[in-house]
Amino acid sequence: MDIKKLAEKYDDYVIQQRRFFHRCPELSFEEEETTRELKERLEEMGIPVITFPDYHGLVGIIEGGKPGGTVMLRADIDALPVEEKTGLPFASTNGKMHACGHDAHMAMLLGAARILMDCREDIKGTVKLLFQSAEESCHGAEYYVEKGVLDDSEAIFGMHIWGTLDAPLINIEGGGRMASCDNFTITVNGISSHGSAPHLGKDAIVAAASIVMNLQTFASRMNDPLNTLVVSIGTIHGGQRFNIIANEVKMEGTIRTYSRELRKTMESQLRNIICSTAQALGCTAELDYHAYLGPVINDHEDLNRIARNAAVKLYGEESMTTMPRLTGSEDFSMLADKIPGVYGFIGCINKEAGAIYSNHNDKFTVDETVLHRGAGLYAQFAVDFLEEKSSQELREHKVRSNS
């Protein structure tokens, strides 16, 4: 099977699908019409579809012509609450926008579905296509894990179209690729008094300021500098009037790291710093900690190899590039925590195509000529993974028979 040629064959189709879904974006947990349209597309190809009575998104199932394992390909489907300013003829006009490229992801996976159906008789196993709801919410993938959607799959592959990487370059690297995302709220309680007599009160603002500084000191002095850690306070609210010592301050923040081990310790370490700092200044403090997403780490060498070799097989070594790790987060991590996974990036910057803005920008768009490459890479990875899985099982069977 020549997947590269099949991908080129469906170039127009993939671009058409990207433009259709770009025109009608839906926010996280609201992707009703998007799900309906995706279901229609897959069923037109003869692909059975699983939907969910209480959740959006779906799973398409392609049964290969030969027995074998099961691999999953994933694309996210939700948009952002962004007013689009691209000026494209197919721009959204509903106050929402596919400003992160999920329209491209859907189109690439639909293209992969057509490729895989064309060579279905040669596929050794089953390919499951997960069109996932609510990635932008930080926990949209959780539903599928809890419902057992991944239980029969042996690996999962995901990709992201990326607005700081030149088209048509592909990045697949081992190690940490995207950071974890845990958020928190801190409430500092003091005692109010007149601003002219601070000794009669306990100043929650001073305590809050000290907590902010101590959290930064923790990140820079108690944490191993080789172990990336970001602790950021994004909001701070407190006080009643210019001449009243504040009795309450609320702060919100986020934590990012690539270390699963460090992440496990962060809640207890933050609570110790926050409460001890407040106590030292006569106040009390509470920490409300929300663990959202773990880091995306390509730590399965075999999957990294299969994904990279698939890209090279299609588009040569010159198509591959390195890329710095990202401190943004992706709920693909929830899926890859359940089964082995690998995650890649496809560049979409092209000045001639007007694609010069990064993801989440209100003028973000993509070089559409890369989309069929993404479709091809999805399909090639699935075919190669199932081929290698089948060959491994055959070798193991021969060993058992000979023994």
Beta strands, then each sheet from edge to edge (+ up, - down):
strand 1: 49-52
strand 2: 55-63
strand 3: 66-76
strand 4: 124-132
strand 5: 156-166
strand 6: 170-171
strand 7: 175-178
strand 8: 181-189
strand 9: 229-238
strand 10: 248-257
strand 11: 284-293
strand 12: 296-298
strand 13: 341-349
sheet 1: 1+ 2- 4+ 3+ 5+ 13+ 6-
sheet 2: 7+ 12-
sheet 3: 9+ 10- 8+ 11-
end
